[in-house]
Amino acid sequence: MTLTNRSTLTRRELLARSLAAGATFAVGTGFVAARDAAWALEVTHLKPETMATLIQMARDIYPHDRIADEFYAAAVKGHDTAETAPTIEAGIASLDAAARGKGFTSYLGTGWERDRVDILRGMEAGEFFQTIRGGLVTGLYNQKAVWPLFGYEGESFSHGGYIARGFDDINWI
């Protein structure tokens, strides 16, 4: 997708370009947005294409159909720093190289989830994969907005503990 020299796009232009491209994400100068433009993420140190690939990688590592991409984007946003950008860019480049080795244009261009997971399995022992996977454990699951999707009500101490909140309502025995 080619952008004009303007630094901003209207919402209508963003929608039109992302839908016309058929992409999962709309990638522009300094941002990644959802295809439906319901959310956008500004990137400062990573390339927008790298961040879009990182978001897809996060979804493939911890797949949950009920969790929107915006939560995965929030989970990997912490990798967009001056210190981590070179490592992340190199890791995504190796991920794309692995995808090209299997006949795809890039990791993000790999259409089937099972093909992307196969690519990830080939690098899961590596430091890059383990860094992303490890960061996702807290980055994704510590978002309070995600908890209700799993039926988790949050910590219980401030509410008197679990006993007073239904812990003892076992009705399946």
Buried (B, 14 or more C-beta within 10 A) or exposed (E): EEEEEEEEBEEEBBBBBBEEEEBBBBBBEBBBBBBEBEBBBEBEBBBBBBBBBBBBBBBBBBEBEEBBBBBBBBBBBEBBEEEBBEEBBEBBBBBBEBBBEEEBEBBBEBEEEEBBBBBBEBBEEEEBBEBBBEBBEEBBBEBEEBEEEEEEEEEBEEEEEEEEEEEEEEEEE
